[in-house]
Amino acid sequence: MDRFGEVYGIIKPFIQPKISNKEEGDSDEESYSEEYKKHLEIFIDQCYECLSLAWSADHETQELHQEEVCTTLSQALSRSQRRTQLVILKSLQKIVKTMYIFGKDGMSEAEALKLSTVVGTVLKQTRPCSEKMVQVSVQHEALNLIEITLNRLLEVGVDMPDIVPTLSVTCHTLNTLATEGKTEIRDQARSCHVDVTQLIDKWKPPENETEELLVEDIEEEITEGDD
């Protein structure tokens, strides 16, 4: 029985970003004991993991929740500590790996646009986790997610030019890691770079802007999203 909607409804309040009320003098979290905070962090990690474990194989359920779930998980990366980032990245890997829409025959233009939005969000928010100064364990899982996402995109049977700007930024990051990253992740970054370059060449329109401009545009979007 498909119960993902119920599970997500229970978990959602715990993983959504909280609105700060510090200006009004409300600071309940400051009064929490360190032990309570530790248990709360573990509980939140389990919530993120539970989403991937409960992820539905039903196509209609996936269509209903895939954009919101991927966006919620991806945006949580930037406000999470390393341990939680690892949990989120692994959960996203499982979800992206099993999303049926990538291999759907006869994908409509609207579905392709929706998929571009989901993939764009995942890749944009994953980028800070794969940069040079991040711990290798996080970089490795971020690259695993990028690799899975790119491999799924190679299955898509329709053109997706809307995703090219985001792919160009990912290409830039991978190139940096492949040349300047730690030894243990250089080969992985090089492999992903080959796939992303193939996708860019496949989908970029003739009048495509330069990579430098694309990188600047996406970086601006990421900065605005953090605000």
trRosetta pair geometry for C-beta under 8 A, 3 or more apart (Angstrom, degrees):
i j d omega theta_ij theta_ji phi_ij phi_ji
2 5 7.6 54 137 3 93 93
2 56 5.1 47 -146 -132 105 125
2 58 4.7 -13 -98 -11 149 142
2 61 5.5 -151 180 -47 139 153
3 6 4.8 -46 -176 40 82 117
3 7 5.8 86 125 -26 87 99
3 54 7.0 -78 88 -162 85 111
4 7 5.5 -59 -147 40 36 111
4 8 5.9 34 157 -19 71 108
4 54 5.2 146 -113 142 74 96
4 55 6.4 49 -117 -135 134 23
4 56 4.0 -99 -15 -39 142 107
4 58 7.8 -155 13 37 125 108
4 61 5.4 106 50 171 128 135
4 65 6.7 -130 128 20 123 163
5 8 5.9 -55 -144 38 27 109
5 9 6.3 31 155 -23 62 108
5 61 6.6 -118 -42 -139 95 105
5 64 7.4 -12 -88 104 110 140
5 65 7.1 -154 -92 -58 71 133
6 9 5.7 -55 -150 33 29 114
6 10 6.7 27 153 -17 63 104
7 10 5.9 -59 -156 34 32 109
7 11 6.2 16 156 -8 68 113
7 50 6.7 -146 178 148 120 109
7 51 7.6 164 127 -105 115 50
7 54 4.3 -86 95 168 169 165
8 11 5.9 -63 -139 45 31 103
8 12 5.7 50 161 -47 68 103
8 51 6.9 68 -99 -121 83 91
8 54 7.5 -164 -47 101 74 133
8 65 6.2 -146 -59 -137 172 141
8 69 6.9 -80 -122 -89 132 109
9 12 6.0 -34 -136 9 23 120
10 13 8.0 -70 172 22 29 96
11 14 5.8 -76 -168 42 52 109
11 15 6.0 15 153 -2 89 118
11 47 4.7 150 -151 -160 107 101
11 50 6.1 -172 -88 84 145 126
11 51 6.4 -152 103 -69 163 91
12 15 6.4 -79 -142 45 28 94
12 16 6.1 34 168 -35 70 108
12 72 7.7 -79 -130 -134 79 162
13 16 6.3 -47 -139 20 27 113
14 43 7.3 -93 -175 130 143 104
14 44 6.3 -158 152 -107 105 75
14 47 5.2 -149 95 -97 128 165
15 44 6.6 134 -95 -153 76 88
15 47 5.3 -163 -56 122 113 134
15 48 6.5 131 -114 -72 136 78
15 72 6.3 74 120 165 117 119
15 76 6.5 -38 -180 -89 98 147
16 72 7.1 -61 -93 -139 65 114
17 75 7.6 -76 -34 126 122 117
17 76 7.7 -166 -61 -98 88 74
17 79 6.8 79 -107 43 110 167
20 23 7.7 84 123 -3 95 84
21 24 4.8 -45 177 43 89 113
21 25 7.8 -41 137 55 90 38
21 26 3.8 1 106 57 122 122
21 27 7.8 -149 83 -62 82 51
22 25 7.6 62 -174 -66 37 14
22 26 7.0 -104 -83 64 29 63
22 27 5.9 51 -113 -79 77 98
27 30 4.3 10 146 8 108 123
27 31 7.3 118 111 -17 78 87
28 31 6.0 -65 -166 34 43 107
28 32 7.3 57 142 -39 70 93
29 32 5.5 -33 -160 2 47 119
29 37 7.7 81 -170 -99 88 106
32 36 4.6 -121 -175 85 98 126
32 37 5.2 117 118 -57 124 88
32 40 7.4 -17 -179 -9 154 144
33 36 4.5 97 56 4 82 102
33 37 7.0 -147 94 -5 44 85
34 37 5.6 -53 -148 36 34 112
34 38 6.3 38 152 -23 65 104
35 38 5.7 -53 -151 32 31 114
35 39 6.6 27 153 -14 64 105
36 39 5.9 -58 -150 39 32 108
36 40 6.2 35 151 -23 66 108
37 40 5.5 -54 -146 36 31 115
37 41 6.4 36 154 -22 65 103
38 41 5.8 -52 -151 32 30 112
38 42 6.7 29 151 -16 62 104
39 42 5.7 -53 -150 36 35 112
39 43 6.3 38 150 -22 66 105
40 43 5.5 -53 -148 35 33 114
40 44 6.4 34 153 -19 66 103
41 44 5.8 -52 -148 34 31 111
41 45 6.5 35 151 -20 63 104
41 81 7.6 -6 -150 34 131 128
41 83 7.7 65 158 81 119 128
41 84 7.0 -104 -169 -61 92 118
42 45 5.6 -52 -152 34 33 115
42 46 6.5 33 150 -19 64 105
43 46 5.6 -56 -152 35 32 112
43 47 6.6 39 147 -25 64 100
44 47 5.4 -47 -152 27 37 116
44 48 6.8 36 151 -16 65 100
44 84 6.7 -7 107 -120 110 127
45 48 5.9 -54 -155 35 34 109
45 49 6.4 30 150 -15 66 108
45 83 6.8 -41 -97 131 140 100
45 84 5.5 -123 -91 -108 90 77
45 87 4.7 162 -156 -33 88 172
46 49 5.5 -54 -145 41 35 112
46 50 6.0 44 153 -30 66 105
47 50 5.6 -52 -147 30 29 116
47 51 7.1 39 152 -29 60 95
48 51 6.0 -44 -162 16 34 114
48 52 7.8 22 150 -6 60 99
48 73 6.7 116 -145 -122 99 95
48 76 7.3 -152 -101 101 127 157
48 84 7.0 111 9 -163 156 84
48 87 5.0 99 89 128 129 113
48 88 5.2 -66 -173 -86 145 68
48 91 5.3 -134 157 -18 85 158
49 52 6.3 -61 -164 37 40 103
49 53 6.3 34 146 -16 72 112
49 87 5.5 -72 -58 -166 92 108
49 90 7.6 4 -110 88 83 112
49 91 5.9 -137 -106 -78 38 114
50 53 5.4 -60 -144 42 37 112
50 54 5.8 20 162 -8 73 113
51 54 6.3 -66 -141 46 22 98
51 55 6.6 51 151 -59 60 88
51 69 6.3 167 -176 -157 128 115
51 73 7.0 -156 90 -73 156 121
51 91 5.7 58 71 -173 101 134
51 95 7.4 -19 129 -65 97 130
52 55 5.4 -18 -150 -18 36 120
52 90 7.3 -115 12 120 170 72
52 91 3.8 -152 -33 -147 126 74
52 92 7.6 -91 -82 -33 122 22
52 93 7.9 24 -131 60 147 65
52 94 4.0 86 -170 69 122 133
52 95 5.5 -107 -114 -45 84 89
53 94 7.9 14 -62 124 42 162
55 62 7.9 51 -180 -99 90 89
55 69 7.8 136 -109 156 98 163
55 94 6.6 164 20 123 146 103
55 95 5.2 -165 -108 -106 156 82
55 98 6.4 124 118 73 131 133
56 61 3.9 -16 87 99 158 140
56 62 6.0 -142 81 -55 96 74
56 65 7.7 96 26 40 116 133
57 62 7.9 -16 -168 -45 14 118
57 98 6.9 -76 -104 171 74 124
57 100 8.0 86 -168 -45 60 118
58 61 4.1 67 80 14 109 112
58 62 6.6 -179 88 -13 55 85
59 62 5.7 -56 -149 36 31 112
59 63 6.4 31 155 -19 66 106
59 100 5.4 -64 -107 58 89 150
60 63 5.7 -52 -148 35 32 112
60 64 6.4 33 153 -21 64 107
61 64 5.6 -56 -150 34 32 114
61 65 6.3 -8 165 11 67 114
62 65 6.6 -82 -142 52 24 85
62 66 5.1 35 174 -52 70 113
62 99 6.1 152 -170 -135 133 70
62 100 6.1 127 65 22 164 98
62 101 7.0 -162 127 -27 125 100
63 66 6.4 -26 -108 7 18 114
63 101 7.2 118 -88 -68 80 121
65 68 5.8 -75 -159 52 55 103
65 69 5.0 45 153 -23 93 116
66 69 6.1 -61 -137 41 23 106
66 70 6.0 17 168 -13 63 113
66 95 7.7 159 -133 169 80 113
66 99 6.0 89 -131 -126 135 119
66 101 7.1 -152 58 -1 177 135
66 118 6.0 -12 136 -114 101 149
67 70 6.3 -61 -143 41 23 105
67 71 6.1 20 159 -17 62 114
67 114 6.5 -83 -72 -172 127 97
67 117 6.5 12 -130 103 115 116
67 118 5.3 -109 -106 -83 68 99
68 71 5.8 -60 -145 40 27 110
68 72 6.1 28 158 -22 65 109
69 72 5.8 -54 -145 35 28 111
69 73 6.3 21 159 -12 63 109
69 95 6.7 -148 122 -152 126 156
70 73 6.0 -58 -145 42 28 107
70 74 5.9 26 159 -18 65 114
70 92 6.8 90 -133 -131 75 97
70 95 6.7 -167 -83 116 86 139
70 96 7.5 87 -112 -73 119 88
70 118 5.0 62 70 -158 156 94
70 121 6.1 115 124 86 102 124
70 122 5.6 -54 179 -66 114 103
71 74 5.9 -58 -139 40 26 109
71 75 6.0 18 165 -13 64 113
71 118 7.6 -97 -48 -124 82 64
71 121 5.1 -47 -101 169 75 160
72 75 6.4 -62 -143 40 21 103
72 76 6.5 26 156 -27 59 110
73 76 5.8 -59 -154 28 29 115
73 77 7.6 47 150 -39 59 88
73 88 5.3 164 -171 -161 89 97
73 91 6.1 -136 -139 95 141 118
73 92 5.3 170 127 -72 140 100
73 95 7.6 148 18 23 163 152
74 77 6.1 -35 -172 -4 39 115
74 88 8.0 155 -84 163 26 121
74 92 6.8 89 -72 -103 76 143
74 121 5.1 136 69 143 160 92
74 122 5.1 -128 -90 -105 136 48
74 124 7.6 70 165 67 133 78
74 125 3.7 118 167 59 96 148
74 126 6.9 -66 -140 -43 97 76
75 78 6.8 -47 -172 23 48 104
75 79 7.9 15 146 8 69 107
75 121 7.6 -44 -47 -176 87 109
75 125 5.8 -100 -77 -115 41 150
75 225 7.5 -123 -121 169 102 120
76 79 6.2 -78 -158 51 46 94
76 80 5.6 46 152 -35 81 122
76 84 7.6 -96 146 145 109 117
76 88 5.7 -161 89 -114 113 149
77 80 6.0 -72 -144 31 25 113
77 85 5.6 72 -146 -127 76 90
77 88 5.7 -159 -83 101 77 148
77 89 7.3 74 -108 -62 116 84
77 125 5.3 130 37 157 128 103
77 126 6.9 146 -40 -93 178 45
77 128 7.2 152 124 64 116 107
77 129 5.8 -73 179 -47 132 125
78 125 6.6 -102 -30 -154 102 91
78 128 6.2 65 -101 54 90 151
78 226 6.4 -121 162 -108 158 95
80 84 3.8 -116 -177 95 121 121
80 85 5.0 160 97 -59 114 72
80 88 6.4 131 43 -11 166 140
81 84 5.4 83 56 19 69 103
81 85 6.9 -125 103 -12 31 94
82 85 5.5 -55 -146 32 30 116
82 86 6.6 33 157 -22 64 101
82 135 6.0 23 -130 31 135 141
82 137 7.3 72 179 77 114 116
82 138 5.9 -102 -143 -58 86 124
83 86 5.9 -54 -159 29 31 112
83 87 6.9 28 147 -15 63 104
84 87 5.5 -52 -152 35 40 113
84 88 6.2 39 152 -19 70 105
85 88 5.7 -55 -146 38 31 110
85 89 6.1 31 157 -20 66 108
85 129 6.1 174 -176 -117 128 124
85 138 5.4 12 112 -125 133 115
85 141 7.7 142 131 77 85 135
86 89 5.9 -54 -144 36 28 111
86 90 6.4 25 158 -15 63 108
86 137 6.4 -21 -93 139 125 108
86 138 6.4 -103 -71 -96 80 70
86 141 5.6 135 -133 0 68 166
87 90 6.0 -61 -150 39 27 108
87 91 6.3 28 153 -20 64 109
88 91 5.7 -57 -148 36 31 112
88 92 6.3 30 155 -18 66 106
89 92 5.8 -54 -148 37 30 111
89 93 6.5 39 150 -26 62 102
89 126 7.4 102 -116 -124 98 100
89 129 6.8 -174 -80 155 129 162
89 138 7.3 151 -19 -151 154 66
89 141 4.0 98 113 139 144 117
89 142 5.9 -83 -128 -74 140 54
89 144 7.2 96 155 63 112 105
89 145 5.3 -111 -164 -38 87 133
90 93 5.4 -46 -150 27 34 118
90 94 6.9 33 154 -17 63 101
90 141 6.2 -59 -56 -152 75 127
91 94 6.0 -55 -156 34 34 108
91 95 6.4 27 152 -15 67 109
92 95 5.7 -58 -144 40 34 109
92 96 5.9 29 161 -15 71 109
92 122 6.4 153 -172 -138 133 113
92 126 7.9 -154 106 -81 160 116
92 145 5.4 27 99 -128 115 128
93 96 6.3 -58 -142 40 23 104
93 97 6.1 27 158 -24 61 113
93 141 7.5 -101 -39 -169 132 84
93 144 5.8 -10 -102 125 137 107
93 145 5.1 -108 -76 -94 84 75
93 148 5.4 121 -144 9 78 161
94 97 5.8 -57 -146 34 25 115
94 98 6.6 -3 164 2 61 113
95 98 6.5 -79 -153 46 26 93
95 99 6.5 43 153 -48 67 98
96 99 5.8 -36 -145 1 34 117
96 122 6.8 91 -81 -141 133 166
96 145 7.0 100 25 -156 148 79
96 148 5.4 113 97 121 121 117
96 149 5.4 -49 178 -84 152 76
96 152 6.1 -137 162 -7 93 157
97 148 5.4 -60 -74 -166 87 130
97 152 7.2 -144 -111 -66 36 124
99 102 5.8 89 95 -13 95 100
99 152 7.1 54 59 -162 103 150
100 103 6.5 -77 -171 51 54 90
100 104 6.3 77 137 -64 81 92
101 104 5.1 -28 -148 -14 42 125
101 107 7.2 89 -176 -114 79 119
101 111 6.5 -153 -158 -180 115 110
101 114 7.9 -80 -177 94 158 109
101 115 5.6 -163 129 -89 127 116
102 115 7.2 140 -86 -147 58 136
102 152 4.1 -71 -134 176 164 98
102 153 6.9 -93 -142 -76 112 32
102 155 4.9 67 144 73 101 121
102 156 5.8 -84 -164 -67 66 81
103 152 7.8 -94 -39 -157 84 78
103 155 4.7 -47 -85 153 81 132
103 156 7.8 -107 -83 -82 36 44
104 107 4.9 103 88 -76 105 92
104 111 7.0 -71 77 151 147 150
105 157 7.0 15 -120 33 51 151
107 111 4.8 -126 -168 90 85 127
107 112 5.4 104 136 -60 118 87
107 115 7.5 -20 -167 -7 141 143
107 156 7.1 -38 17 -155 159 87
107 157 6.7 146 14 59 110 89
107 158 5.0 -124 70 1 111 133
108 111 4.6 97 53 7 79 102
108 112 6.9 -139 96 -6 42 86
109 112 5.6 -53 -148 35 32 113
109 113 6.4 33 152 -20 64 104
109 158 7.9 -143 -91 164 51 150
110 113 5.7 -53 -150 35 31 112
110 114 6.4 32 151 -19 64 105
111 114 5.6 -52 -147 36 34 112
111 115 6.3 35 153 -19 65 105
112 115 5.7 -53 -147 37 31 112
112 116 6.4 38 150 -23 63 103
112 156 7.6 105 -123 -168 93 128
112 158 5.2 -92 -89 94 137 132
112 159 7.6 45 -169 81 154 49
112 160 5.5 -148 -176 -97 106 89
112 162 7.8 129 134 27 92 119
113 116 5.5 -50 -150 32 33 116
113 117 6.6 37 150 -22 63 102
113 162 6.3 53 -123 22 69 162
114 117 5.6 -51 -154 31 34 114
114 118 6.6 32 151 -17 66 103
115 118 5.7 -52 -147 36 36 110
115 119 6.1 28 158 -12 69 109
115 156 7.3 157 127 -108 155 135
115 160 7.0 -75 90 -118 110 138
116 119 6.0 -59 -141 44 27 106
116 120 5.8 33 157 -26 64 112
116 160 5.4 177 -80 -168 107 109
116 162 4.3 49 179 88 163 115
116 163 4.4 -136 -136 -58 92 95
117 120 5.7 -54 -142 35 24 114
117 121 6.5 25 158 -20 61 105
118 121 6.0 -58 -155 33 27 109
118 122 6.5 23 152 -16 64 108
119 122 5.7 -56 -148 37 33 111
119 123 6.1 23 159 -12 69 110
119 149 6.1 138 -141 -169 95 117
119 153 6.7 85 -135 -80 155 115
119 163 5.8 4 88 -126 126 133
119 166 7.2 148 118 95 86 149
120 123 6.2 -62 -143 42 26 103
120 124 6.0 24 161 -19 65 112
120 162 7.8 -66 -55 131 134 92
120 163 6.0 -140 -67 -122 92 78
120 166 4.5 -159 -128 -50 79 161
121 124 6.0 -57 -141 37 25 109
121 125 6.2 8 167 -5 63 114
122 125 6.5 -71 -147 44 21 98
122 126 6.0 19 158 -21 62 117
122 145 7.1 -138 171 159 111 118
122 149 6.0 180 109 -102 137 147
123 126 5.6 -58 -139 37 28 112
123 127 6.8 51 157 -46 60 92
123 146 6.8 84 -120 -115 85 86
123 149 6.5 -170 -69 121 95 161
123 166 5.1 107 82 163 132 116
123 167 7.4 -21 162 -81 169 48
123 169 7.5 129 137 78 111 105
123 170 5.2 -54 -173 -69 123 128
124 127 6.0 -40 -165 -2 30 118
124 166 6.0 -77 -57 -134 89 112
124 169 7.3 38 -104 86 70 147
124 218 6.4 -142 -113 -173 104 107
124 221 6.8 -62 -144 102 145 117
124 222 5.7 -163 -179 -85 104 98
124 225 7.6 93 137 13 132 160
125 128 7.4 -43 -174 22 42 99
125 222 7.9 167 -85 -125 49 98
125 225 8.0 -100 -85 123 90 153
126 129 5.5 -66 -166 41 54 114
126 130 6.2 35 146 -15 83 114
126 142 5.1 151 -177 -154 96 96
126 145 5.6 -146 -125 93 146 131
126 146 6.2 176 125 -64 147 91
127 130 6.0 -74 -149 41 32 102
127 131 6.9 49 156 -47 67 94
127 169 6.6 -35 -99 138 146 113
127 170 6.9 -120 -90 -95 100 66
127 173 5.5 -147 -144 -68 91 161
127 222 7.1 -72 60 -102 135 151
128 131 5.8 -34 -152 -3 38 119
128 134 7.3 123 150 -63 60 134
128 222 7.7 154 -43 -174 106 137
129 134 5.8 131 -164 -153 39 167
129 138 5.1 -117 -167 159 92 106
129 139 7.0 -180 147 -89 69 42
129 141 7.6 -59 153 81 131 88
129 142 3.9 172 109 -82 108 138
130 134 6.9 -61 -82 44 5 145
130 139 5.5 99 -133 -138 52 70
130 142 4.0 -148 -66 117 90 137
130 143 5.9 120 -123 -59 117 73
130 146 6.7 27 -74 -28 158 139
130 173 5.7 78 99 156 116 130
130 174 7.8 -16 146 -78 138 62
130 177 6.5 -57 162 -59 94 147
131 134 5.5 102 63 -10 70 108
131 139 7.9 -120 51 -101 29 101
131 173 6.7 -81 -87 -145 68 108
131 176 7.7 -4 -138 98 64 138
131 177 7.9 -135 -133 -69 25 102
132 176 6.5 -92 -50 142 107 115
132 177 6.9 -167 -80 -94 72 69
132 180 6.0 -30 -105 112 133 110
132 181 6.1 -139 -113 -98 77 69
134 138 5.0 -95 161 83 115 122
134 139 5.3 144 92 -59 108 90
134 142 7.6 37 105 1 155 146
135 138 5.0 83 67 12 85 103
135 139 6.9 -153 97 -7 40 91
136 139 5.3 -55 -144 39 35 116
136 140 6.1 41 156 -27 68 103
136 182 5.3 -41 -101 42 116 160
136 184 6.3 49 -165 68 135 124
136 185 6.4 -164 -149 -29 89 124
137 140 5.8 -50 -149 30 28 114
137 141 6.8 19 156 -10 61 105
138 141 6.1 -58 -149 41 33 104
138 142 6.1 34 153 -20 67 109
139 142 5.7 -59 -146 38 29 112
139 143 6.2 27 156 -18 65 107
139 177 7.2 166 -166 -132 123 133
139 181 7.1 164 180 -154 152 127
139 182 7.4 131 72 27 157 115
139 185 5.4 -34 125 -99 122 170
140 143 5.9 -57 -150 38 27 109
140 144 6.5 33 149 -23 62 103
140 184 7.6 -32 -82 123 116 108
140 185 5.9 -128 -84 -97 72 114
140 188 7.2 75 -132 55 68 170
141 144 5.2 -44 -147 30 37 118
141 145 6.6 39 152 -18 64 100
142 145 5.7 -53 -154 35 33 110
142 146 6.4 33 148 -18 65 105
143 146 5.4 -49 -143 38 37 113
143 147 6.1 41 154 -23 66 104
143 177 7.5 -161 -86 137 123 163
143 185 6.2 165 -13 -160 159 111
143 188 4.9 77 145 136 146 125
143 189 6.2 -83 -122 -77 134 67
143 192 6.1 -131 -160 -28 89 150
144 147 5.7 -54 -147 36 28 113
144 148 6.4 27 155 -17 64 106
144 188 7.9 -39 -63 -169 59 137
145 148 5.8 -53 -146 37 31 110
145 149 6.2 31 155 -18 64 109
146 149 5.8 -58 -147 39 29 112
146 150 6.2 27 157 -18 66 108
146 170 6.4 166 -144 -159 122 123
146 174 7.4 -176 147 -78 154 114
146 192 5.3 42 115 -150 115 145
146 196 7.9 -28 170 -60 109 123
147 150 5.9 -56 -145 38 27 108
147 151 6.3 27 157 -18 63 108
147 188 7.1 -76 -57 -173 135 93
147 191 7.0 21 -114 106 117 109
147 192 5.1 -97 -84 -91 78 104
147 195 7.3 108 -135 31 61 154
148 151 5.8 -57 -148 38 29 111
148 152 6.4 28 154 -18 64 107
149 152 5.8 -57 -150 36 30 110
149 153 6.4 32 151 -22 64 105
150 153 5.5 -52 -148 34 34 114
150 154 6.7 42 151 -26 63 99
150 192 6.1 142 12 -150 156 80
150 195 4.1 94 149 126 135 133
150 196 5.7 -79 -117 -68 135 73
150 199 6.6 -130 -150 -22 89 142
151 154 5.7 -46 -155 24 35 116
151 155 7.5 39 146 -22 58 98
151 195 6.8 -52 -66 -146 59 153
152 155 5.7 -49 -166 22 42 116
152 156 7.7 56 141 -36 63 90
153 156 5.6 -30 -163 0 49 118
153 160 7.5 -106 -155 50 102 149
153 163 7.5 -147 -134 118 135 159
153 199 5.6 21 121 -115 130 143
154 195 6.7 -80 -54 -156 125 104
154 198 7.4 22 -103 103 108 127
154 199 6.9 -103 -78 -77 72 102
156 160 6.2 4 128 -20 155 129
159 202 8.0 -159 -121 140 74 85
159 203 5.7 146 -158 -128 76 85
160 163 4.8 12 138 14 110 116
160 164 7.8 161 112 -37 70 75
160 203 5.4 -34 65 -134 62 147
161 164 5.5 -23 -165 -11 54 121
161 203 5.1 -171 -87 166 53 93
161 204 6.8 104 -132 -125 88 23
161 205 5.1 42 -141 -40 143 97
162 165 8.0 -44 174 17 42 97
163 166 5.5 -60 -168 46 63 111
163 167 5.7 66 136 -27 84 107
163 199 7.9 -49 104 154 117 123
163 203 6.9 10 61 117 91 159
164 167 5.4 -57 -142 39 33 113
164 168 6.2 41 158 -28 67 102
164 200 5.9 102 -142 -132 87 72
164 203 5.4 -157 -70 104 104 105
164 204 4.9 121 -137 -95 146 72
164 205 7.6 -141 9 1 162 75
164 208 6.6 -88 141 -127 151 124
164 214 7.5 -83 127 -133 82 147
165 168 5.6 -53 -152 28 31 115
165 169 6.9 29 152 -16 63 101
165 214 4.5 -156 -137 -154 75 104
165 217 6.1 -54 -164 82 133 128
165 218 5.8 165 150 -56 100 110
166 169 5.8 -52 -154 33 37 110
166 170 6.4 37 149 -17 66 106
166 218 6.0 136 -101 -112 56 139
167 170 5.4 -54 -148 39 36 114
167 171 6.2 45 150 -27 66 103
167 196 5.4 178 -170 -164 93 95
167 199 5.6 -126 -146 100 152 117
167 200 5.1 -172 119 -75 127 90
167 203 7.8 97 23 60 156 126
168 171 5.4 -47 -148 31 32 118
168 172 6.6 37 150 -22 62 101
168 200 6.3 102 -76 -116 72 132
168 211 4.9 -162 -168 -135 118 81
168 214 4.1 29 85 110 150 145
168 215 6.4 -114 125 -58 101 72
168 218 7.6 169 73 -9 92 139
169 172 5.6 -50 -153 30 35 114
169 173 6.6 32 150 -16 65 104
169 214 6.6 -133 -48 131 79 93
169 215 5.2 135 -102 -116 76 65
169 218 4.2 -83 -56 73 148 155
169 219 7.2 172 -126 -48 127 73
170 173 5.7 -55 -150 37 34 111
170 174 6.2 32 154 -18 67 108
170 196 5.4 -143 105 -133 111 151
171 174 5.8 -56 -145 39 28 110
171 175 6.3 32 155 -23 63 107
171 193 6.5 93 -144 -140 68 75
171 196 4.7 -166 -82 121 83 129
171 197 6.2 105 -126 -72 123 69
171 200 6.3 -9 -53 -37 147 146
171 211 7.2 -83 82 -143 127 129
172 175 5.9 -55 -150 32 27 113
172 176 6.7 28 152 -19 61 104
172 211 6.7 155 -66 166 108 116
172 215 5.2 49 -27 -101 165 128
173 176 5.8 -56 -156 33 32 112
173 177 6.5 26 152 -13 66 107
174 177 5.7 -56 -146 41 34 109
174 178 6.0 36 155 -24 67 109
174 189 4.9 172 -160 -170 73 86
174 190 7.8 153 166 -78 100 22
174 192 5.1 -133 -129 96 138 107
174 193 4.2 178 130 -78 126 86
174 196 6.2 146 18 26 154 144
175 178 5.7 -54 -143 35 29 113
175 179 6.5 6 162 -2 62 112
175 189 7.9 -173 -60 156 13 112
175 193 5.9 107 -73 -122 63 133
176 179 6.5 -76 -151 46 25 95
176 180 5.6 -38 178 37 68 114
176 181 7.2 94 123 -43 66 92
177 180 6.9 -75 -110 60 19 71
177 181 3.7 27 -161 -40 65 138
177 185 6.2 -60 175 119 115 112
177 186 6.9 -169 145 -108 72 51
177 189 3.8 -156 103 -116 110 156
178 181 6.7 25 -40 18 16 113
178 186 5.5 94 -146 -160 45 72
178 189 4.1 -150 -67 109 74 112
178 190 4.4 112 -133 -71 121 71
178 193 5.6 -32 -41 -24 150 146
179 186 7.7 114 -52 -137 16 107
181 185 5.1 -74 140 81 134 105
181 186 5.4 173 72 -79 100 71
181 189 5.9 119 25 -14 150 154
182 185 5.4 62 67 21 89 98
182 186 7.2 -141 90 -35 40 84
183 186 5.9 -42 -148 1 32 117
185 188 5.1 -58 -160 45 61 116
185 189 5.8 63 143 -26 84 103
186 189 5.7 -59 -149 37 30 110
186 190 6.3 32 154 -21 66 105
187 190 5.6 -52 -148 34 32 113
187 191 6.4 34 154 -20 64 104
188 191 5.8 -53 -151 33 31 112
188 192 6.5 27 153 -13 64 106
189 192 5.8 -56 -148 40 32 109
189 193 6.2 40 151 -29 65 106
190 193 5.4 -51 -148 30 32 117
190 194 6.9 38 153 -23 62 97
191 194 6.0 -49 -160 24 33 112
191 195 7.1 26 148 -12 62 104
192 195 5.7 -57 -155 38 39 110
192 196 6.2 31 154 -16 73 107
193 196 6.0 -56 -141 40 31 106
193 197 6.2 33 158 -21 64 108
194 197 6.0 -59 -150 36 25 111
194 198 6.5 29 152 -22 62 107
195 198 5.6 -56 -153 33 32 114
195 199 6.6 27 154 -16 66 105
196 199 5.7 -53 -149 37 36 111
196 200 6.3 38 152 -21 67 104
197 200 5.7 -52 -146 35 32 112
197 201 6.3 31 156 -16 65 107
198 201 6.0 -58 -149 38 28 109
198 202 6.3 29 152 -23 63 111
199 202 5.5 -56 -146 35 32 115
199 203 6.1 -6 168 8 68 114
200 203 6.7 -78 -139 50 22 86
200 204 5.4 27 174 -38 68 115
201 204 6.6 -34 -113 17 19 109
204 208 4.2 -10 179 -64 107 156
205 208 5.3 146 63 -56 66 82
209 213 4.5 -82 155 76 126 132
209 214 5.7 151 86 -52 109 87
210 213 5.0 93 62 8 82 100
210 214 7.1 -148 97 -5 43 89
211 214 5.5 -58 -149 39 37 114
211 215 6.2 40 155 -23 70 104
212 215 5.9 -53 -151 33 29 111
212 216 6.6 29 152 -18 62 106
213 216 5.6 -55 -151 36 34 113
213 217 6.4 36 152 -22 67 104
214 217 5.7 -52 -149 33 32 112
214 218 6.5 22 158 -11 66 107
215 218 6.2 -61 -148 41 29 103
215 219 6.1 30 156 -21 66 110
216 219 5.8 -55 -144 36 28 112
216 220 6.5 32 155 -22 62 104
217 220 5.8 -58 -158 31 29 112
217 221 6.8 28 148 -18 64 103
218 221 5.4 -49 -151 33 40 114
218 222 6.4 41 151 -20 68 101
219 222 5.7 -51 -150 35 34 112
219 223 6.4 36 152 -19 65 105
220 223 5.7 -54 -150 36 32 113
220 224 6.4 31 153 -18 65 106
221 224 5.8 -56 -148 37 31 110
221 225 6.3 33 153 -23 65 106
222 225 5.6 -55 -149 34 31 113
222 226 6.6 32 153 -21 64 103
223 226 5.9 -55 -154 31 32 110
223 227 7.0 35 150 -22 63 101
224 227 5.7 -51 -158 27 38 114
